[in-house]
Amino acid sequence: MRDASNPGVAAVNAGDGPIVLLNGEDAGADALRMLALVNYGHFTSLQVRDGAVQGLGLHLDRLRQGNAELFDADFDADAVRGWMRQAAQARGGDCSMRVTLFSRQFDHRHALRPVGVDVLVSASAPLAPTSRSLRLQTRVFSRPVPQLKHVGTFPLVHHRRQALKAGYDDALFVDGDGPQARVSEGSFWNVGFWDGRQVVWPDAPALRGTRERLLQQGLAAAGVGQQVRPVVLADLAGFQAAFAANANGVQPVASIDGVVYPEEGWEPVLALLGAAARHAPGEPL
């Protein structure tokens, strides 16, 4: 990773557009050409409020893991955190942020050659949480290399777009056809279910999100029951409620294909999840 002893070297004026820093400096088109042409890298997405992030340590751990698996490279958490702080400050402390690690030196023809890792930090307007309910269409898809939040997002967008074209709000992934197909995750979020006594998290290959982990910690602290087990399509009608969770918050699920979750079942679940989400304090960048 590039050396960055002074994370505040670039003086950036936010204006109305996004802040985009490459290794702490204003990112130009030439510097980003490799990221546009070579689909190899990893990232994390987060919301910053007053210069702090819930689950910051989890986000940094995700980037550390990605660097080790994709580049066999060390991860300078202090430098990256400094560049994140720089971008957030340029936007007044509140923003939506994405941190992408890639390499302008990477060449797939020499994929084992050691390379320096570049850090792209983008900060744009903060996203307000929404409680709008989601109508989901199940789509057969399994995320490749699910343990990493990698930049290969084409199939996620494609399946979400197909669900939208069919009149739904988003896509929920399953691993096959038929009633025993396992539920894994949504396009850009994790899914959970409420059976009337506890939260059920699907046990299937999926990207384990930071929000999901924070909710699990908060629910455990509150003494709310949780279970991780396989959830198949035949199980969906037996739940009282379902929800989607990512860095932007928690949304209730109104329906999955033909299974409808009545609105009166959402409120107690959303209250539990809201309290669980507030359990983790924001960590300063």
PyMOL commands that set and color helices and strands:
alter all, ss='L'
color gray80, all
select helices_A, chain A and resi 29-37+56-71+77-90+108-110+154-165+210-221+233-238+263-277
alter helices_A, ss='H'
color red, helices_A
select strands_A, chain A and resi 19-22+25-26+42-48+52-54+95-102+118-124+134-140+170-174+183-186+190-194+198-202+225-229+241-246+249-256+259-260+282-284
alter strands_A, ss='S'
color yellow, strands_A
deselect
rebuild
show_as cartoon
